[in-house]
Each structure stands twice: as structure tokens, then as C-alpha cells.
């Protein structure tokens, strides 16, 4: 009977949960604002992790990634303490703008609907 998820996916999900808690509780960088860890993609050998981050504030995206990259060593250390992995993956932070794109798409749809109603 095959497993439902690959090991790398299960570890990625656990890393996402742990990183979200660590960022929320232990990082006090004012450059971050209100952020969310939206996804984690791990390499097959579990050595590298791409961490997708979204922001709910008007902070500069480049500053958020810069702050997280600077705190990367601390985050890896805390992740290693929270999870029992032989090798803690190297973290690469990527800004995830799907929330912003979704809001803009929703606004475009609302504008098109209101314009169509005005024409009728």
C-alpha cells in the first residue's frame, strides 16, 4: 500500500508549521510586520527548502526577504531544535504575491460587473 504523501512533503509541512511558530514568537524584527509562511518546498534530499512568505502589511517585499534571510541562521538553529532531523535544510525565502494578485483580480471582476450594470 503506497504512502499518501512523500517524506519530503511531510517534512515540508512540519517545517512550515514550525517556522510559522518561530517567526511569530521569537523574531522581533520591525521590518517584518505581519507575515505568513504560505508554503515550503523541499528538495528530494531534504537539504534545501524554498520558504514562500506573504505579507499582510504595506512593508517593502525586498525588506521582508532581506530581514528573513539575515535571520536565516537563527531560524535554522531553532528549526533544528524543534525537529529531529539529521540535516536541517538551508532556507531560501521567496516572496509569495498570490494574495495580492487575488485581491487585484477580485477588484477587476467587481469593476467589470459594476460597469456592466451601469451600461444596462
LORO-727386 format. One line per 5 residues: their letters; for each residue x, y, z of N, C-alpha, C, O. Coordinates in pm, whole numbers, plus 50000, padded with zeros to 5 digits. Layout:
BEGIN
a = X:Y:Z:X:Y:Z:X:Y:Z:X:Y:Z  ...
END
This chain:
BEGIN
xxxxx = 50084:49882:50000:50000:50000:50000:50088:50124:50000:50166:50144:50094  50078:50209:49897:50165:50327:49889:50126:50432:49993:50012:50441:50036  50226:50510:50031:50202:50618:50126:50124:50729:50058:50132:50749:49937  50048:50801:50139:49968:50909:50084:50055:51028:50043:50030:51089:49939  50155:51060:50122:50246:51171:50093:50389:51121:50096:50423:51028:50170
xxxxx = 50472:51182:50016:50615:51151:50018:50675:51208:50147:50618:51299:50206  50787:51155:50189:50851:51201:50311:50888:51348:50301:50873:51423:50398  50936:51390:50185:50975:51530:50170:50855:51623:50189:50870:51732:50243  50737:51581:50146:50617:51663:50164:50577:51668:50311:50536:51774:50360  50587:51557:50381:50553:51557:50524:50650:51644:50603:50609:51717:50692
xxxxx = 50779:51637:50570:50879:51720:50638:50856:51867:50604:50870:51953:50691  50822:51897:50480:50796:52035:50439:50678:52093:50515:50681:52208:50558  50573:52013:50533:50457:52059:50610:50496:52087:50756:50452:52186:50814  50577:52002:50812:50621:52022:50951:50711:52146:50962:50701:52222:51058  50799:52166:50864:50885:52284:50864:50800:52410:50855:50827:52509:50924
xxxxx = 50696:52408:50772:50608:52524:50760:50542:52557:50894:50539:52673:50934  50491:52457:50962:50428:52480:51093:50528:52533:51195:50498:52629:51267  50646:52473:51201:50746:52515:51299:50797:52656:51269:50811:52737:51361  50825:52685:51142:50874:52819:51107:50770:52926:51138:50805:53034:51184  50644:52896:51114:50538:52993:51144:50537:53026:51293:50522:53142:51331
xxxxx = 50553:52926:51376:50557:52949:51521:50682:53026:51562:50675:53117:51644  50796:52990:51506:50921:53056:51543:50917:53204:51502:50956:53291:51579  50870:53231:51380:50864:53370:51332:50768:53450:51419:50796:53565:51453  50655:53391:51453:50555:53462:51533:50603:53489:51675:50582:53598:51728  50667:53392:51737:50700:53403:51879:50838:53461:51907:50856:53529:52008
xxxxx = 50936:53437:51821:51073:53468:51858:51143:53573:51773:51247:53625:51813  51089:53607:51658:51151:53713:51576:51084:53846:51608:50963:53860:51597  51164:53942:51648:51112:54074:51684:51167:54181:51591:51204:54289:51637  51174:54153:51464:51227:54248:51368:51114:54338:51319:51016:54288:51264  51126:54470:51336:51018:54559:51293:51002:54565:51140:50900:54613:51091
xxxxx = 51101:54518:51066:51091:54519:50920:50993:54415:50868:50948:54423:50754  50959:54317:50952:50874:54208:50905:50726:54243:50901:50658:54210:50804  50675:54309:51003:50533:54335:51007:50456:54206:51029:50503:54116:51098  50340:54196:50969:50256:54077:50981:50280:53989:50859:50237:54023:50748  50348:53877:50879:50379:53787:50767:50322:53649:50793:50287:53614:50906
xxxxx = 50314:53572:50687:50265:53435:50695:50356:53346:50609:50397:53384:50500  50384:53227:50661:50459:53128:50582:50354:53053:50500:50279:52971:50555  50347:53081:50371:50239:53025:50291:50270:52885:50238:50178:52805:50217  50397:52854:50215:50432:52720:50164:50581:52696:50183:50660:52789:50196  50616:52568:50185:50756:52527:50189:50773:52415:50088:50699:52317:50090
xxxxx = 50871:52430:49999:50904:52325:49903:51044:52276:49935:51138:52355:49942  51056:52146:49953:51183:52086:49990:51242:52008:49875:51168:51952:49793  51374:52005:49868:51440:51921:49767:51425:51775:49810:51393:51746:49926  51448:51686:49718:51428:51543:49749:51524:51492:49856:51490:51402:49932  51644:51552:49861:51741:51508:49961:51726:51585:50094:51807:51567:50185
xxxxx = 51624:51670:50104:51592:51747:50225:51703:51845:50265:51711:51885:50381  51787:51884:50171:51898:51974:50203:51863:52120:50179:51924:52208:50239  51766:52147:50093:51730:52284:50059:51580:52302:50069:51502:52215:50030  51539:52417:50124:51397:52447:50136:51370:52586:50082:51438:52683:50117  51271:52596:49996:51223:52725:49949:51102:52760:50035:51002:52689:50034
xxxxx = 51113:52870:50109:51007:52912:50200:50935:53030:50138:50994:53136:50117  50807:53012:50109:50726:53118:50048:50657:53197:50158:50589:53141:50244  50675:53329:50153:50627:53419:50257:50534:53521:50196:50565:53579:50091  50419:53545:50260:50331:53652:50217:50315:53750:50332:50332:53715:50448  50281:53874:50296:50272:53980:50395:50133:54041:50394:50071:54055:50288
xxxxx = 50085:54076:50512:49955:54140:50524:49969:54286:50561:49871:54350:50602  50088:54339:50548:50112:54480:50577:50167:54547:50451:50190:54482:50350  50188:54676:50460:50238:54752:50345:50390:54764:50346:50445:54860:50292  50457:54668:50409:50604:54670:50414:50661:54636:50277:50596:54568:50196  50782:54683:50252:50851:54654:50127:50888:54506:50122:50944:54452:50217
xxxxx = 50855:54441:50011:50880:54297:49998:51028:54264:50006:51066:54163:50065  51110:54347:49947:51254:54322:49948:51309:54330:50091:51398:54253:50128  51256:54423:50170:51300:54435:50310:51259:54313:50392:51335:54268:50478  51142:54260:50366:51095:54141:50437:51186:54023:50407:51228:53952:50499  51217:54002:50279:51305:53891:50240:51444:53912:50297:51508:53817:50341
xxxxx = 51492:54035:50295:51624:54066:50349:51630:54037:50499:51728:53981:50547  51526:54076:50572:51522:54052:50717:51516:53903:50747:51584:53856:50839  51437:53829:50672:51428:53684:50695:51558:53614:50657:51600:53521:50725  51621:53658:50550:51749:53598:50510:51856:53624:50614:51939:53537:50642  51854:53744:50672:51951:53775:50776:51928:53689:50900:52023:53652:50968
xxxxx = 51802:53658:50929:51769:53575:51044:51770:53426:51010:51731:53343:51092  51815:53392:50889:51813:53253:50843:51889:53157:50932:51842:53046:50958  52007:53198:50979:52085:53110:51069:52013:53084:51199:52010:52971:51248  51956:53188:51257:51878:53173:51380:51757:53081:51356:51727:52994:51438  51689:53102:51244:51572:53019:51213:51610:52874:51193:51539:52784:51238
xxxxx = 51721:52849:51125:51768:52711:51107:51802:52646:51240:51771:52530:51264  51867:52723:51328:51904:52671:51459:51778:52634:51539:51771:52526:51598  51682:52724:51540:51558:52697:51613:51480:52582:51551:51416:52503:51621  51485:52573:51419:51419:52462:51350:51485:52330:51384:51418:52228:51401  51617:52332:51393:51691:52210:51431:51658:52165:51572:51653:52045:51599
xxxxx = 51635:52260:51663:51597:52224:51799:51454:52170:51804:51425:52080:51884  51366:52222:51720:51226:52181:51723:51202:52048:51652:51114:51972:51690  51282:52021:51549:51265:51898:51471:51389:51812:51483:51500:51865:51491  51373:51686:51485:51486:51595:51495:51525:51546:51355:51491:51435:51314  51597:51632:51285:51645:51598:51152:51797:51585:51156:51864:51655:51232
xxxxx = 51850:51496:51076:51995:51481:51070:52058:51606:51009:52161:51654:51056  51995:51657:50904:52042:51778:50838:51925:51876:50830:51821:51844:50774  51943:51994:50886:51841:52097:50876:51859:52165:50741:51970:52208:50708  51754:52176:50663:51769:52230:50527:51810:52377:50527:51777:52453:50618  51882:52413:50422:51919:52553:50401:51793:52626:50353:51725:52579:50262
xxxxx = 51763:52739:50415:51639:52810:50388:51661:52922:50286:51753:53002:50299  51576:52926:50185:51575:53035:50088:51435:53094:50090:51336:53025:50064  51426:53224:50120:51297:53289:50134:51257:53355:50003:51337:53424:49939  51132:53332:49964:51077:53385:49840:50944:53453:49873:50861:53396:49944  50925:53575:49821:50800:53645:49848:50689:53587:49762:50705:53571:49641
xxxxx = 50576:53557:49824:50460:53498:49758:50353:53606:49742:50295:53650:49841  50329:53649:49621:50234:53758:49598:50098:53710:49549:50026:53788:49488  50062:53585:49573:49935:53533:49525:49817:53601:49595:49712:53618:49533  49832:53640:49721:49724:53708:49792:49696:53842:49724:49581:53877:49699  49801:53917:49695:49785:54047:49629:49726:54031:49490:49641:54110:49449
xxxxx = 49771:53931:49416:49715:53906:49283:49568:53868:49292:49488:53910:49208  49532:53790:49392:49393:53751:49411:49305:53871:49442:49193:53881:49391  49354:53961:49525:49278:54081:49559:49261:54169:49435:49152:54222:49412  49366:54186:49356:49356:54269:49236:49263:54205:49133:49187:54276:49067  49266:54073:49119:49176:54004:49026:49031:54020:49072:48942:54043:48990
xxxxx = 49008:54008:49201:48874:54025:49255:48824:54167:49230:48707:54188:49196  48912:54264:49247:48876:54404:49222:48842:54426:49075:48747:54498:49043  48919:54365:48984:48890:54377:48841:48755:54316:48806:48680:54372:48726  48725:54202:48866:48595:54137:48841:48482:54224:48892:48381:54242:48824  48498:54279:49013:48396:54367:49069:48376:54491:48983:48263:54534:48963
xxxxx = 48485:54548:48933:48475:54665:48845:48402:54631:48716:48319:54709:48669  48432:54516:48657:48367:54475:48533:48218:54453:48555:48137:54489:48470  48181:54393:48667:48040:54369:48696:47966:54501:48717:47855:54519:48666  48026:54593:48791:47960:54722:48815:47950:54803:48686:47852:54873:48666  48050:54794:48599:48046:54864:48471:47936:54806:48383:47866:54879:48314
xxxxx = 47921:54675:48386:47816:54610:48306:47678:54649:48357:47587:54670:48277  47661:54659:48488:47533:54702:48545:47502:54846:48509:47387:54881:48484  47605:54931:48506:47583:55071:48471:47540:55086:48324:47463:55176:48291  47590:54999:48237:47556:55005:48095:47413:54961:48070:47352:55002:47971  47358:54878:48156:47221:54827:48137:47122:54926:48176:47002:54901:48167
END
